[in-house]
């Protein structure tokens, strides 16, 4: 048993050393405290308790600071007891302990499991940020990887889903922490090996009664399906983990292809549809999935993606098309595809009256932006402007504006087209009026009929939208 114990510690050490090397983080850099610390996501169960024990040995040998972070979900009546247990065990191991209590919505749209997972990772990210820790370890092991792969198969997932869990990755949207990496050094270890190690080391851990509840799909797989698979095909978890590695390899190649296609099709300035027309549907879908992933949105279903592709690519060249997905507007304009994050309801804002009393800027929350008043060589007369009853409003139709004394008055649509303001932005751009007279159109400029060269008294207007 001592040999098995030493073997698991050595396997863990090699795995974690490899993870640290992949993150380009030196084992201990006195000038960078974050590189000298590691955190363990510590629930108090078997897996995380073994992880804490192994991490303590690893950190002690390398003079690294060890943290143990616990998330109190409050779902189980035993949650307070688990918190006390974890705090005591962390103190015994010499780890610095911290905990967060989170609230779980029992009626969450995605289910209580997904809600608990989201809140757990958010709390872990917050604790790592508070303690300036850039690497957190979780106790996912080979059986977890096999369960994940089976669940993804049952959901009909694609290559990305069948890739399972990585040994190390970053998930800023989930963790709320750009600097944090999450690592799984036990991913090649079976649960049986962890149980044997805990017995040999007399490690105390708690039992979560919810792990026996068959209504959760993962529990049902672990308790009912996996024992049968083990009888039919002993060692199947190792082979499923190997399949996940193959899927990861395929996914990386698809990502590389998508990156190449993005560069070819413009990416930063919208995707050029004409350059994508020669791609197969599969290749277009791969590119769109990668593009959407850079926006941090939820992946669309295969059917939704096909409908998106049909609307964006089947329209005529001068068509103006908008498809919405997960709070993002995806637009076709001038034969390119653009995305607008943070779709707002500013286009429904009612007119708002105001007066200018000399402020440099006035924020209009209802319109999701700010109006700036700046000195200008050619602009509105400042004393005159202060006397006006002004209105901020959105487009009503028929607006016309004259941008310079020697230029004609044109309708606002013509100005938008000349300035190449995309159609989806136009509905958010407000106007400033004095009574029935239009003074300013955001994105276009001031009406020259009301402007003069007034020296220090001339005021120009500028509209700046709030960040999405």
Protein Blocks (a to p, Z undefined) as FASTA:
>chain_A
ZZmmmmmmmmmmmmmmmmmmmnopafbdfklmklmcccdddehpaklmmmmmmmmmmmmm
nopacddddddehlamklmmmmmmmmmmmmmnopacddddddddfkbfnbjklmmmmmmm
mmmmmmmmmnopabdcdfbdfklmmmmmmmmmmnopafklmnmpafbdcdfklnopakbc
cddfklmpcfklmmmmmmmnopacdddfklmmmkbmklmmmmmmmmmmmmmmghklmmmm
mmmmmmmmmmmmmmmmmmmmmmmnoomnopafklmmmpcfklmmmmmmmmmmmnopacdd
fklmmmmmmmmmmpcfkbccdddeehiacddeehiacddehiafklmpccdddddehiab
dcdfknopaddddddfbdcdfklmmmpccdddddebhpacdfbfkbccddfklmmmmnop
afklmmmpccddehjbcfbdghiapcfklgccehjmbccdddddddZZ
